[in-house]
Each structure stands twice: as structure tokens, then as C-alpha cells.
Amino acid sequence: MKKFRRMLLMVLDSAGIGEMPDAADWGDAGVDTLGHVLAAEKPSLPNLEKLGLGNIRSLPHLPPSPEPAGSYGKAAICSRGKDTTVGHWEMAGLITPEPFPTYPEGFPSRILEPFKRSIGRDVLGNKTASGTEIIQELGAEHMRTGKPIVYTSADSVFQVAAHEEVMALPELYRICQIARELLDGPDRVARVIARPFIGRPGSFTRTANRKDFAVPPPARTLLDLLKDAGLASVGVGKIASIFDFRGITAQLESHNNAESISQTIRALETAPEGLIFVNLGDFDMLWGHRRDTRGYALGLEYCDSRIPEVQNCMRADDCLILTADHGCDPTAHGTDHTREYVPILIYARRLRGGVNLGTRASLADMGQTVAENFGLRLPAGTSFLNELH
């Protein structure tokens, strides 16, 4: 018997809740995204507090609720990685046993030469860099020569930046698709990302026309199972691109957290039985990678302020799972993601709340919970559906 008609899985992208036991192996000893943001900025998060965020573990300036409205816990990442792709895939029941390739020294000639031949032009950059900084560094030369800017990060990404007045969006997307097709085998990066920008030298800014070309999941995920069962599998934000648009029955586009939350409310008003899967990417892209602790805190406050709006649109047979996919501690060194546990908060009108779900062995436990609710079964994860009741 189905216990909820709709499940809402909302991911605060990068909102980790403390280092995992193997964090030092990833260069992440001592990281704590939420803990360090709370300690540094003291954001006011009354709604997350009511749900039980402070009950998961001791957090600075966020006390545990004596009667939390939600159930709470945290989950480890089993996959060998700490990025958006492996985090969301694991949430959907797919463990990644080997990390995607990264290129801290830039892309080797075996990658760049075929790419340049295929697009018929040379490139600039080819190094690990911040996306906002590299367009300031090379944007003027790009405008003068027409050469696209190629760069990467600590993540498994091949990024191509181009000025929208120099290279039209369809052309930028076309050359990114070429890169996606070339990057295979041992060089099968998780994502190729088009990074368009506008402006003039000294004041370049990236636009909202980013487009991701993700590697398709190597096996069936929760989204495939839902779609094949005739259930809704609604992706909000970049969810569809993370899964290479597979298993998605409806895609609601957004360009920032505010739009993603508004699209979530739209989905709650219209979506049929099934899953609404939401990504709030500004935490990662705008504040985590840029090491903007204040921005991260303000983003948390904004998200917190809209939680009642989401709750008010939920029906009696809806269930919300609020979580993250990895960490990106803005107080840490460098600009990389961080290897952390993720929080789990569960809310539904028909649930009493206050259930301590403990430390889950995998993010896949959340996907398995959704699957069990709809009479489905994933190959990974242990459901906590019965514990909630």
C-alpha cells in the first residue's frame, strides 16, 4: 500500500553537515559546511530548527528542538566522489564505485587535439580555474580571437566559456556536445558545461544560459523505475541534466534558488502521483565554490523563510525529504567540494515527527524509501519508511 501520494526530495546542493571518517583521504579533514557557516554568521533558521536540523548533531547557534516537527538524521556517501553527479545518482539508488577522472594539470593533448580539430579552432586556458576569474583573465583575448576558453576544476568537468556576442549560444552548445562525445572511456568526465558570459573587459559576468551535458547513468535509477511504473518523475532545476534527461516525465527549469522554490510550489499544485526532485544549486555554485560564507548564510535564511510556503502547498498525503548531495565548506581552503555527511529532514502532515533516523550508511537510503513508498525496489539502500510511521 502506498503511504504517500507524492514524495518531494529537495536537495540543498552542497549543504554538508560535517566531515566523513575518510575526509582526510580527500584532503578535507575538519570540514563542516553547515557548522562553520552557522558559527561564522549566526543565520536565523527558525523553520529548519523546528524541523529538527539541530537535533541531528550539536550545531553552533542552532539548538535542538524539544518537539521537532520533522524526523531527522544524516547519511554517508558510499560513492567514490564528492560531487553533484555521484551524490544525486546515489540518492537515486546508483552507487559510483570509481571516481570520475579529474585533470588538475589541465587536459592532455589526447583530449584537446581531437577537440580542436573537431571544432576547427584553437582554445584558450586549459587549466584548473575559477569560472568567474578565468573569464576576467582571458575574456578580452577570447573576444579578439574567437577562441573558446576551456578550463576545469577539482570536479570531473570540461567547461567551455564564450561571450554570447562572440559565439552564439547554439554554437557554444554544439561544441560542448562535440566534447561530450569525445570524452569517453578513461576520459569520461561527469559533465561538460557550457559557460556563456557577457560584458566588456574588466566587467564580464556569466549569464543564466549555462547548459550541462552529463554522462548518462550506467544503470537504471529511481527515476527510471518511477517513469516505467507510470508515476510522475518531475525534475526542478538541474535535476534533469544530472540524469541526462533520463527517467524524467516533466522538467521545470530554473536559474536560481528563488526560481527553483517557486517551481517546486508550481509542481506541488499540479504534479500527479510520484516524485518531485528539486536541486537548489546556488549554495554550491554561488557561495560554496566561491568561499562566500556570508552569502551561504543569507542563502540559508532565504531558503528557511520559504519552507512554510512549501509546507502550505503540501497535501495531507505529501512527504518532504530535505537533504544535500555533498559538502562545499566555504571556510575551507581551495574551491573544491568537501567530503561530508548530508543532513536528512523529513516532514509530512500525517507524521508525528521526532524520529531519530541516526546515521544512514548511504544516500541511497533516501531513494529506497521513495521506492518502497511506491511499491518499487532499488538495488542499493535501506528504506526508513516504516521508521517514520
Buried (B, 14 or more C-beta within 10 A) or exposed (E): EEBBBBBBBBBBBBBBBBBBEEBEEBBBEEBBBBBBBBBBBEBBBBBBBBBBBBBBBEBBBBEBBEEBBBBBBBBBBBBBBBBBBBBBBBBBBBBBEEBBBBBEEBBEEEBBEBBBEEBEBEBBBBBBBBBBEBBBBBBBBBBEBEBBBBBBBBBBBBBBBBBBEBBEBEEBBEBBBBBBEBBEEEBEBBBBBBBBBBBEEEEBEBBEBBBBBBBEBEEBBBBBBBBEBEBBBBBBBBBBBBBBBBBBBBBBBBBBBBBBBBBBBBBBEEBEBBBBBBBBBBBBBBBBBBBBBEBBBBBBBBBBBBBEBBBEBBEEBBBBBBBBBBBBBBBBEBBBBBBBBBBBBBBBEEBEBBBEBBEBEBBBBBBBBBBBBBEBEBEBBEBBBEBBE
